[in-house]
Amino acid sequence: MAEDWAIDVRKYAPDADDAVIAGIVRYCGIALRTRDASLVSFSDKAETDRVRDGFCRKKLALTEPDEVVDAAIARVGERMAGDPTKNRVTVYYLLAEAFGKLGLFGAASAAVAEPVVAPAAAPVMAPAMATVAAMPAAAMAAPALAVPAAPADNRSDTGFMLTVLGTLGAIIVGAAIVSSLATGRSDDVPTLPSAPPVAVAAPVVAPAPAAPAAPAIPDGAGVIAAEVEGKPMVSVYFDTAKTDIAPDFVTATASVKAYLAANPSARAAVSGYNDPTGDAAFNAELSKNRAQAVKAALVASGVPDASIDLVKPADTTDSTTDMANARRVDIVVTGG
């Protein structure tokens, strides 16, 4: 079907994620290719039970009591009450949103956090600094100025002046050394290297698993099997103007046979379609013949004839999809 599912979903969820919508469409698969299967009837308890047990329980993995899940389904039905076509994709989106399960269908993965850098370790004070800090105040004081006595005769004496200057220089240098040790500014005081920053990697959040891609429509004879609300559904495709059934039919319809055997009240509805090209009368007959061929093949595989219904669609010409998809017969299990 060529409907734009995103437009319908956004009538109820304006900020709906395109990736999630696409994931739900892939999950529904061939169920969206027939009008009846693509819609949800909230007035049919059997169908809402299938939504609960098939979609909510199996796909969303909900463990809440039935009454909680049923109430959520009912609320979705109330929101869509004014819409004559309650599309399955929209119903599933709203349910997944209500239970916080949109990530199952391919929502954008969580961003990876930046590495956390631990602060650098504080520099370790050198032993010399610790020694200076422990020195008594008296030891930290500058030494008293001891100037040699001048000669008694007060005569100018070069040797005397040199002695005085040397003494003053030694005192000044010593005071500077003591001061630098006390304040920790000496370039000669060894220090231990600081520890380098340590990068602590944050945990990486894995992206949600992508929903499986829908199988490709065969360009000619072929069979595609799927499950809708816990029930098997099979689409049988044909070559142009042909009624020949693909050889893998028995294998693909084994799930239908098993379900009908396990659920005696269930039935297989068989409906034939054709593409819009060619003569309308010929196409109508072709659709009927294809449906009859599929029914005969089901009976030949062991499905009781009494469990199969030939259901003529309101319009056998499917002009809403591509040509290959239009040339098909759908087997839809009902009841049970």
Beta strands, then each sheet from edge to edge (+ up, - down):
strand 1: 116-117
strand 2: 199-200
strand 3: 222-228
strand 4: 231-237
strand 5: 267-272
strand 6: 308-310
strand 7: 328-334
sheet 1: 1+ 2-
sheet 2: 3+ 4- 7+ 5- 6-
end
